[in-house]
């Protein structure tokens, strides 16, 4: 094999696919983005990027526009050496159905002896379905599960740094995909399909548990009238074994919650610890609401942040957004401030802080974007859910 490939990225305009497509293009590969979101494709043609990501604009200006091909037609994968499928499956029926539809189209249009990379969360049953498909066998396709392990917003920083796990069923197939990632200067780690699936799900379940357990300590402290923020600050002060402990906060995002549910569905249905973890954040909601009731003078609140994490524009599975709805259901009048959110993509009024700061003295910092640190909170009563 030579070191320049024709690569199609299915779902290539999304949070996983677009940074990967640009990274591939930066190494001279011929890249085609395949995506059904015509609005996003048309935006890219006008150099309008669909979401915020560190370095995304710089990469797009350098190796994206005029170099990457954009298409909404799966037939355009027909000449590709490698097809990267960024859509995955989970315990959700809709995800499984969509994955099957995409797979059907890919296998119908793919050329003989080409190579499929599964990039997002998949269950072992989904991999077996691929390998048992008649077209997959007839066309002698090679398959690898190469899970992405990137923090959203940091893809272009972390892609060259994090080793790539490659799950395959034999050494010969592994070498094909190792060569592909070598062309990107990425070190590979060989393992089985089963191990790669478990690693992807376990990693996000572990992270979800790590964040959630801190919230549980907050819940316990609250029940005992103890200020957990002060406890955390004192305990972590120059104490190395708590250096990496996260702060309390809303635990969300497109991967952690869904992958935890999928892990439990596949491996830990009867695990008491993991089942308990699911309930922690419900109690956390109630305790944050109780804090608001005790501290705020009325039911008008300025909520800062509704994305799932700081300095992101992604509201998918955002618990800050869920908490906004929770406040509204409990009779609160909430004014949301979040410059990262596209006002046209959400059915909620989004305000600038200066426009609403005199409406209420009650401020809830739900997602702590960096720019909030420069806002004036004089004479405000401030509840901070979590820090960066």
C-alpha positions as CSV (number, residue, x, y, z in Angstrom):
1,X,0.0,0.0,0.0
2,X,1.1,3.5,-0.6
3,X,0.7,6.1,2.1
4,X,-1.9,8.3,0.4
5,X,-5.5,7.0,0.4
6,X,-8.9,7.9,-0.9
7,X,-11.0,8.2,2.3
8,X,-14.7,8.7,2.7
9,X,-16.0,9.8,6.1
10,X,-19.7,8.9,6.6
11,X,-21.3,11.3,9.0
12,X,-18.3,13.5,8.2
13,X,-19.9,16.8,9.0
14,X,-20.5,16.0,12.6
15,X,-18.5,16.4,15.8
16,X,-16.5,13.3,15.2
17,X,-16.3,13.3,11.5
18,X,-15.4,16.9,10.5
19,X,-12.2,17.2,12.7
20,X,-11.1,13.8,11.5
21,X,-11.8,14.7,7.9
22,X,-9.6,17.8,8.2
23,X,-6.9,15.9,10.0
24,X,-6.8,13.3,7.2
25,X,-6.7,16.0,4.6
26,X,-3.8,17.7,6.3
27,X,-1.7,14.5,5.6
28,X,-2.5,14.6,1.9
29,X,-5.3,12.0,1.7
30,X,-8.1,12.6,-0.7
31,X,-11.1,13.0,1.6
32,X,-14.8,13.0,0.9
33,X,-17.3,14.0,3.6
34,X,-20.6,12.1,3.2
35,X,-23.4,13.6,5.3
36,X,-27.2,13.8,5.0
37,X,-27.3,17.2,6.7
38,X,-27.7,19.3,3.5
39,X,-27.8,22.6,5.5
40,X,-24.4,21.9,7.1
41,X,-22.9,20.9,3.7
42,X,-24.2,24.1,2.1
43,X,-22.8,26.0,5.1
44,X,-19.4,24.4,4.6
45,X,-19.5,25.4,0.9
46,X,-19.8,29.0,2.2
47,X,-17.0,28.4,4.8
48,X,-19.6,28.4,7.6
49,X,-18.5,25.8,10.2
50,X,-21.3,24.0,12.0
51,X,-19.8,24.0,15.5
52,X,-17.0,25.3,17.7
53,X,-13.8,23.3,18.0
54,X,-10.3,24.4,18.8
55,X,-8.3,24.9,15.6
56,X,-11.3,23.9,13.3
57,X,-11.3,27.2,11.3
58,X,-7.6,27.2,10.8
59,X,-7.7,23.6,9.5
60,X,-10.7,24.3,7.3
61,X,-9.0,27.4,5.8
62,X,-5.8,25.4,5.2
63,X,-6.8,21.9,4.2
64,X,-10.6,21.9,4.1
65,X,-12.2,24.3,1.6
66,X,-11.2,23.6,-2.0
67,X,-9.6,20.3,-1.0
68,X,-12.3,18.2,0.7
69,X,-15.2,17.0,-1.4
70,X,-18.7,17.3,0.1
71,X,-21.5,15.0,-0.7
72,X,-24.9,13.7,0.5
73,X,-24.8,10.6,-1.7
74,X,-23.4,7.3,-0.4
75,X,-22.6,6.3,-4.0
76,X,-19.6,8.6,-3.8
77,X,-17.7,6.1,-1.6
78,X,-17.4,3.7,-4.5
79,X,-13.7,4.5,-5.2
80,X,-12.6,4.9,-1.6
81,X,-9.8,2.7,-0.1
82,X,-11.1,3.4,3.4
83,X,-14.6,4.3,4.6
84,X,-14.8,5.7,8.2
85,X,-18.3,5.3,9.7
86,X,-18.7,7.9,12.5
87,X,-22.3,6.9,13.4
88,X,-22.5,4.3,16.1
89,X,-25.0,2.2,18.0
90,X,-26.1,2.1,21.6
91,X,-28.8,0.7,23.8
92,X,-31.2,3.1,22.0
93,X,-33.4,1.5,19.3
94,X,-33.2,4.5,17.0
95,X,-29.3,4.4,17.0
96,X,-29.3,0.7,16.1
97,X,-31.8,1.3,13.2
98,X,-29.9,4.2,11.8
99,X,-26.6,2.3,12.0
100,X,-28.1,-0.6,10.1
101,X,-29.5,1.7,7.4
102,X,-26.1,3.4,6.9
103,X,-24.3,0.1,6.9
104,X,-26.6,-1.2,4.2
105,X,-25.9,1.8,2.0
106,X,-22.1,1.5,2.6
107,X,-21.9,-2.1,1.7
108,X,-24.0,-1.7,-1.4
109,X,-21.7,1.1,-2.8
110,X,-18.3,0.0,-1.4
111,X,-15.7,-1.4,-3.8
112,X,-14.2,-4.9,-3.5
113,X,-11.3,-5.3,-1.0
114,X,-11.8,-1.9,0.6
115,X,-11.6,-1.2,4.3
116,X,-14.2,-0.1,6.9
117,X,-13.4,1.7,10.1
118,X,-16.1,1.9,12.8
119,X,-15.3,5.0,14.8
120,X,-18.1,5.6,17.3
121,X,-19.7,3.5,20.0
122,X,-20.8,0.1,18.8
123,X,-22.0,-3.0,20.5
124,X,-20.5,-6.4,19.7
125,X,-23.7,-7.6,18.1
126,X,-23.4,-4.7,15.6
127,X,-19.9,-5.8,14.6
128,X,-21.1,-9.4,14.2
129,X,-23.9,-8.1,11.9
130,X,-21.4,-6.3,9.7
131,X,-19.2,-9.4,9.4
132,X,-22.0,-11.7,8.7
133,X,-23.5,-9.5,6.0
134,X,-23.5,-11.3,2.6
135,X,-22.1,-8.2,0.7
136,X,-19.4,-7.8,3.3
137,X,-18.3,-11.4,2.7
138,X,-18.8,-11.3,-1.1
139,X,-16.7,-8.1,-1.5
140,X,-14.0,-9.4,0.9
141,X,-14.1,-6.2,3.0
142,X,-11.7,-5.6,5.9
143,X,-13.1,-4.3,9.1
144,X,-11.7,-2.7,12.2
145,X,-13.2,-1.1,15.2
146,X,-11.1,2.0,16.0
147,X,-12.9,3.9,18.7
148,X,-12.4,7.6,19.1
149,X,-11.3,8.6,22.6
150,X,-11.2,12.4,22.0
151,X,-12.6,15.1,24.3
152,X,-15.1,17.1,22.3
153,X,-13.7,20.5,21.4
154,X,-10.1,19.1,21.5
155,X,-10.1,16.7,18.5
156,X,-7.4,18.4,16.5
157,X,-5.2,18.7,19.6
158,X,-5.6,15.2,20.8
159,X,-5.8,13.2,17.5
160,X,-2.0,13.3,17.1
161,X,-1.4,12.6,20.8
162,X,-3.6,9.7,21.7
163,X,-2.7,6.1,20.5
164,X,-5.3,4.5,18.3
165,X,-6.8,1.3,19.6
166,X,-7.5,-1.1,16.7
167,X,-9.8,-4.0,17.2
168,X,-9.7,-6.7,14.5
169,X,-10.0,-10.5,14.3
170,X,-6.5,-11.3,12.8
171,X,-3.0,-10.0,12.4
172,X,-3.2,-9.5,8.6
173,X,-6.2,-7.2,8.9
174,X,-4.6,-5.3,11.8
175,X,-1.6,-4.4,9.6
176,X,-3.8,-2.8,7.0
177,X,-5.3,-0.4,9.5
178,X,-2.0,0.1,11.4
179,X,-0.6,1.3,8.1
180,X,-3.5,3.7,7.7
181,X,-2.9,5.3,11.1
182,X,0.9,5.3,10.5
183,X,0.2,7.6,7.5
184,X,-1.2,10.0,10.2
185,X,1.8,9.6,12.5
186,X,-0.5,7.9,15.0
187,X,0.7,4.9,17.1
188,X,-1.6,2.0,17.1
189,X,-2.5,-0.6,19.8
190,X,-3.6,-4.0,18.7
191,X,-6.5,-5.8,20.3
192,X,-9.6,-7.8,19.6
193,X,-13.0,-6.5,18.6
194,X,-14.4,-7.6,22.0
195,X,-11.7,-5.7,23.9
196,X,-12.1,-2.5,21.8
197,X,-15.8,-2.5,22.4
198,X,-15.4,-3.0,26.1
199,X,-12.7,-0.3,26.3
200,X,-14.8,2.3,24.6
201,X,-17.8,1.7,26.8
202,X,-15.8,1.2,30.0
203,X,-13.8,4.4,29.5
204,X,-16.9,6.6,29.3
205,X,-18.7,4.7,32.1
206,X,-15.7,5.2,34.3
207,X,-15.6,9.0,33.5
208,X,-19.4,9.3,34.1
209,X,-18.9,7.5,37.4
210,X,-16.0,9.7,38.4
211,X,-17.9,12.9,37.9
212,X,-21.1,11.5,39.4
213,X,-19.4,10.2,42.6
214,X,-18.3,13.8,43.4
215,X,-21.9,14.9,43.0
216,X,-22.8,12.2,45.5
217,X,-20.4,13.6,48.0
218,X,-22.0,17.0,47.5
219,X,-25.4,15.4,48.2
220,X,-24.1,13.8,51.4
221,X,-22.5,17.1,52.5
222,X,-25.7,18.9,51.8
223,X,-27.7,16.5,53.9
224,X,-25.3,17.2,56.8
225,X,-25.3,21.0,56.3
226,X,-21.7,21.0,55.2
227,X,-20.3,23.3,52.5
228,X,-18.9,20.9,50.0
229,X,-17.2,23.6,47.9
230,X,-15.2,24.7,51.0
231,X,-14.4,21.0,51.8
232,X,-13.2,20.4,48.3
233,X,-11.1,23.6,48.2
234,X,-9.4,22.8,51.5
235,X,-8.9,19.1,50.8
236,X,-7.3,19.7,47.4
237,X,-5.0,22.5,48.5
238,X,-1.5,21.2,47.6
239,X,-2.7,17.6,48.1
240,X,-1.4,15.6,45.1
241,X,-3.8,12.7,45.5
242,X,-6.8,14.9,44.9
243,X,-5.2,17.0,42.2
244,X,-7.3,15.6,39.4
245,X,-10.6,15.3,41.3
246,X,-13.3,17.0,39.3
247,X,-15.6,19.6,40.8
248,X,-19.3,18.9,41.4
249,X,-21.4,19.8,38.4
250,X,-23.9,18.6,35.7
251,X,-22.6,15.4,34.1
252,X,-23.8,15.3,30.5
253,X,-22.8,15.2,26.8
254,X,-23.4,13.0,23.9
255,X,-21.2,10.1,25.1
256,X,-21.0,9.7,28.8
257,X,-24.7,9.1,29.7
258,X,-25.5,7.0,26.6
259,X,-22.4,4.9,26.8
260,X,-22.9,4.2,30.5
261,X,-26.5,3.0,29.7
262,X,-25.1,0.9,26.9
263,X,-22.3,-0.6,29.1
264,X,-24.9,-1.6,31.7
265,X,-27.2,-3.1,29.1
266,X,-24.4,-5.2,27.8
267,X,-22.3,-6.0,30.8
268,X,-23.7,-4.8,34.1
269,X,-27.5,-5.0,34.2
270,X,-27.5,-6.3,37.8
271,X,-24.5,-4.2,39.1
272,X,-25.7,-2.3,42.2
273,X,-23.0,0.3,42.0
274,X,-23.7,1.3,38.4
275,X,-27.5,1.3,39.0
276,X,-27.1,3.6,41.9
277,X,-24.9,6.0,39.9
278,X,-27.9,6.6,37.6
279,X,-29.9,8.1,40.5
280,X,-27.1,10.3,41.9
281,X,-27.7,13.1,39.4
282,X,-31.5,13.2,40.0
283,X,-30.7,13.9,43.7
284,X,-28.1,16.4,42.6
285,X,-30.8,18.3,40.7
286,X,-33.0,18.4,43.8
287,X,-30.2,19.7,46.0
288,X,-29.2,22.4,43.5
289,X,-32.9,23.5,43.4
290,X,-33.0,23.5,47.2
291,X,-29.9,25.7,47.2
292,X,-31.6,28.1,44.8
293,X,-34.7,28.2,47.0
294,X,-32.7,29.0,50.1
295,X,-30.4,31.6,48.6
296,X,-32.5,33.5,46.0
297,X,-35.0,36.1,47.0
298,X,-37.6,35.3,44.3
299,X,-38.3,33.0,41.3
300,X,-36.5,35.1,38.7
301,X,-33.1,33.6,37.7
302,X,-30.4,34.5,35.3
303,X,-28.9,31.1,34.2
304,X,-25.4,31.3,32.8
305,X,-24.7,28.4,30.4
306,X,-26.8,25.6,28.9
307,X,-24.3,23.7,26.9
308,X,-23.1,20.3,28.3
309,X,-19.5,21.5,29.1
310,X,-17.6,24.8,29.3
311,X,-16.6,26.6,26.1
312,X,-18.6,24.3,23.9
313,X,-21.7,25.0,21.8
314,X,-23.0,21.5,22.1
315,X,-26.4,21.1,23.9
316,X,-26.8,17.4,23.2
317,X,-27.7,15.6,26.4
318,X,-26.9,18.7,28.4
319,X,-27.9,18.5,32.0
320,X,-27.6,22.3,32.2
321,X,-30.4,22.5,29.6
322,X,-32.3,19.8,31.5
323,X,-32.0,21.9,34.7
324,X,-33.3,24.9,32.9
325,X,-36.4,22.9,32.1
326,X,-36.5,21.6,35.6
327,X,-36.5,25.2,36.9
328,X,-39.3,26.2,34.6
329,X,-41.4,23.2,35.7
330,X,-40.9,24.4,39.3
331,X,-42.3,27.8,38.5
332,X,-39.1,29.8,37.9
333,X,-38.7,32.6,35.3
334,X,-35.3,31.9,33.7
335,X,-33.2,34.1,31.5
336,X,-30.5,32.1,29.7
337,X,-27.2,33.7,28.9
338,X,-24.9,31.6,26.5
339,X,-23.1,33.2,23.6
340,X,-22.0,29.7,22.3
341,X,-25.5,28.6,21.5
342,X,-27.0,29.2,18.1
343,X,-30.2,31.0,18.8
344,X,-31.8,29.5,15.6
345,X,-31.2,25.9,16.8
346,X,-33.0,26.0,20.1
347,X,-36.5,27.0,21.1
348,X,-35.3,29.1,24.1
349,X,-34.7,32.8,24.2
350,X,-30.9,33.5,24.7
351,X,-29.8,36.8,26.1
352,X,-26.7,38.9,26.5
353,X,-25.8,39.3,30.2
354,X,-25.9,43.1,29.9
355,X,-29.4,43.0,28.6
356,X,-30.8,41.0,31.6
357,X,-28.4,41.7,34.5
358,X,-30.8,44.2,36.0
359,X,-33.9,41.9,35.8
360,X,-32.8,39.8,38.7
361,X,-30.1,39.6,41.4
362,X,-30.2,35.8,41.3
363,X,-27.5,34.2,39.1
364,X,-27.1,30.5,38.6
365,X,-23.8,29.5,36.8
366,X,-24.8,26.1,35.3
367,X,-22.0,25.8,32.7
368,X,-19.0,27.8,33.6
369,X,-17.7,29.2,30.3
370,X,-14.5,31.2,30.6
371,X,-16.0,34.5,29.5
372,X,-18.4,34.3,32.5
373,X,-15.3,35.0,34.8
374,X,-15.2,38.6,33.4
375,X,-18.9,39.4,34.2
376,X,-19.9,41.8,37.0
377,X,-21.6,40.0,39.8
378,X,-21.6,42.9,42.3
379,X,-24.7,42.7,44.5
380,X,-25.7,39.4,43.0
381,X,-26.5,36.2,44.8
382,X,-24.6,33.6,42.9
383,X,-25.1,29.8,42.9
384,X,-22.3,28.0,41.1
385,X,-23.1,24.4,40.0
386,X,-19.7,23.5,38.7
387,X,-16.4,24.9,37.7
388,X,-14.3,24.2,34.6
